[in-house]
Amino acid sequence: MPDDRPVPLDEYPVHQVPLSMKHVATGDRNAYDRCIFHVLDHRGRALLVLGLGVYPNVGVVDAYATLRTGDMLHAVRASDALGDDTWTTMAVGPLRIRVERPLKRFVLSCEADPAHPDGLSYEITWSAEFPALWEPHHLQRRGARLTLEGRRFVQAGRCEGRIRVAGEETRVTADGWTGTRDRSWGTRPLPGEEGGRLAEEHPTEGFHWLWCPVRFDDRFLMVVVQEDADGHRTLNDATLVREGDRDRQLGWPRAEIAYRSGTRTPERAVVRLGDHREPLELGAEILTSSPLAVGAGYPPAGDWQHGTWRGRGWTDRRSYDLTDPAVLAPAAYGVTDHAARFTFDGRVGYGIFEHGSFGRHDPSGFTGFDSVAP
C-alpha cells in the first residue's frame, strides 16, 4: 500500500495545488525538476560540471559530476529511489548540493571514496554575484504533441574551495574561477519514450542550440538561441543584467561560429547583439570542453541517462579518455559545454558557451547529419 503521509516540505507555505509536495500536478512520466552548476578555471585547465535531478513520476533522484582536466574526463554518478526528504536534503550517494541562502549561496560537495583514492572529490562554495534571470518559457513539439515544457532561470557568481582528483588537489579561488548555474523544471523526454507513428511522420531534420551565461566584473550577460533545420527560431533571448539597473534586452542574437575543420566543434565565435542604433558584439574563445553525453548523463549517452532506474544506492565512478574516438562518438549528436573567455563592450569575462548542432542547419551551411565544417 503506498505511503501517503506528509513529507517535511509540506510544513512550508509553498503548495501550488491541493496535493502533498510529494507529488506534482501532472501524471506525465517525463516530469522533472533539476539543476546544473558550472565551475570553470579562467585559464582553461579545468571545467567542473555537476547537477542533481528529481523525476517524481518514475520515482528516481540522481546526480552527477564531471571534471575535465587535460584530455581526461573524471565522472561520478549516483542514483536512488526518491525519498520523502529528497527535496530538502538534495543529496544522492556521495554528491550533495546544500542551499545555504536561496538564490545566493550554495555548497557543492562530492565525498571521496576510499575504494577509489584517485577518484574525484570536491567541496566548493558557489556565491551569486548577480540576480537570477528568467530564461524564455521553453516549449517544444513534435507534430501536435508537446514533448518539452520547461521553466528556467540562470545565474552567475564566484567560487571558492578545492577539487581533488588523481592524487592532486586544486584550489578554487574567487579571482581565478567563475561559476554559472541553471535551474529548470517541467517536462522533458526521459529514456524509454516510444517514438511511434508521430515520430515517424515528424522526423528530426536538424537541431541548433546556443546557450551562453557570461560573468563580467560588473555585469552578467545571457544569450540563448534554438533553431530548426531551416533556421526557424523557437527560442530567442539576449539580456544584460546589472545590479541596480533594469535588465536590458539586446535584440536578436546572430552567431557566427568558427568550427574546427572536419567537425562541428567550435573554436571561437562572434555573437552580434543590440540593434542598428547601438550594435554590440560578444566574442568567445573556447578554453576547454565537456561533452554532456560523456559522463554527465545527457542524451545520447549510452552508459547512463538521467531519470533511469539503476536500483537503490547506485554509484558509479569512471574516467574517460577524450582522445578516444569511441568515447567521443556520442558527443557529435549531443550538447557540449565549453568553458570560454568572452569579450564584450571593452570588457573580458568568463562563462559557458554551450552548443549543439546536428542534422541540417541551413544558416550554417550544414546539409545533414554527416555534414561538417570544411
Secondary structure, DSSP 8 states (H G I E B T S, - for coil): -------GGGGSS--SSSS-TTS-S---TTEEEEEEEEEEETTSS-EEEEEEEEETTTTEEEEEEEEEETTEEEEEEEEEE--TTHHHH-EETTEEEEEEETTTEEEEEE---TT-TTS-EEEEEEEE-S--EE---EEEEETTEEEEEEEEEEEEEEEEEEEEETTEEEEE-TTTEEEEEEEEEEE---TT---HHHHHHS---EEEEEEEEEE-SS-EEEEEEEE-TT--EEEEEEEEE-TTS--EE----EEEEEE-TTS--EEEEEEEES-TTS-EEEEEEEEEEEETTSSS--TT-SS--TT----TTEEEEEEEETT-HHHHGGGGGS-EEEEEEEEETTEEEEEEEEEEEEE-BGGGTB-STT----
